[in-house]
């Protein structure tokens, strides 16, 4: 795999605040690389250093073989950027924005097609100020994809979008990667990172707390797997005692929660259901709670994302 | 080049879609001219014929247009673009800051010229206004004065912290200038002497002097001071706006 971005010891301080604290990582060609973490974790500062919009205090960055702070003009032609915060003139229409931005690049993709893909074709004559937050967001994604860049930066790509639009954007981003592009994105939706990214780096307070594929992060962290169900009657004691993997059973009224540390061969749910059936115990409302990146974050930092956001 | 042409076309459309700036640049000066036309048809300024007074009001209104586009349009557009992160979005593309600035200057200059053109056409057709001077000289003087005022606009946009403050300062500078420099239409000679001294510090005074002189066929040699002062402002504008240009 070719390395497309290499970051070594990147630090950035604003006054007294350390935004990013000596982080290092690599991004490979044709991957969707996600930076996740709560607000203030350093995601935007990091991505803006990669884009060449901010100059790092320390560290070495190579993006597509150049130093973004010194040779930003090289990157401008070969990257597509969606910023977390930006605007267009109030009275500029959707099609005019695409037409104008298309003139800035030597080669662009057909923006009419982008409009369709992003569900904006009916909004083509609508001025920017009359667009909803989600429509503005989609327009900015269109502008980022317009130059058919080798590397796409998406900062908080689905913030302000409803779930349907969010899924459409995920499909689109996967399509972009499918065409051989590399995508670097930030998000504070753990679900988004899990569903979309090949690898994620979890940032907290300017430091990397984990970097791996979402599934390895989840399975290697020894995060719990949970099976939850309700019983009509009484649960015989010791029912799940023989199952492997550090089982804990919790009974709250008629609801039962079976927890297991990972490292099992079979999914916990199949063993639990087998035990219930063999012992002829009737149950209802059974569901499994797969560990997710939220759990990984909690495990690594001792705090949930909501707690961090409230700090 | 392709980017510059597209950007000029886009900015032109945006200028015309903004009702306030389009009104004050293109329509308002013609309305003022017809107001003067009505006034001078019944009352005349001592020592001047009605037609002479009306002829004199055209360069005055040209100065008004220059003051408006320079201090209002340029300032507000650039400051708003920066404050709303519109420039920041442009910064992520290969387009250069020079192209962005050039497009702004060209569009404001075209709109200023269009305002002046409408004024002159209305003056000729309706009020039989005549130009006694050399049209080319007037054009050169107009261009110098315009660019010099756009320079002031860019200085304000580059140095003031917010779009709101740029708008307020632009207005605060424009209004007294319009009244004291003679650009509001009444001759500066009628003002008290102390106020006339204040007027000597206002850049618009030199625009009025220069354009009125050239309009009536005076020689450039009679307006060396005006040219030097406006030229100095232009140079300062270019240097300072180059230094203070910020994408965000």
Interface residues (C-beta under 8 A of the other chain):
Chain A: X51 X53 X73 X76 X77 X79 X81 X83 X85 X86 X87 X88 X89 X91 X92 X96 X99 X100 X101 X103 X104 X105 X140 X143
Chain B: X2 X3 X5 X6 X7 X10 X13 X14 X17 X18 X81 X84 X85 X86 X88 X89 X91 X92 X93 X94 X95
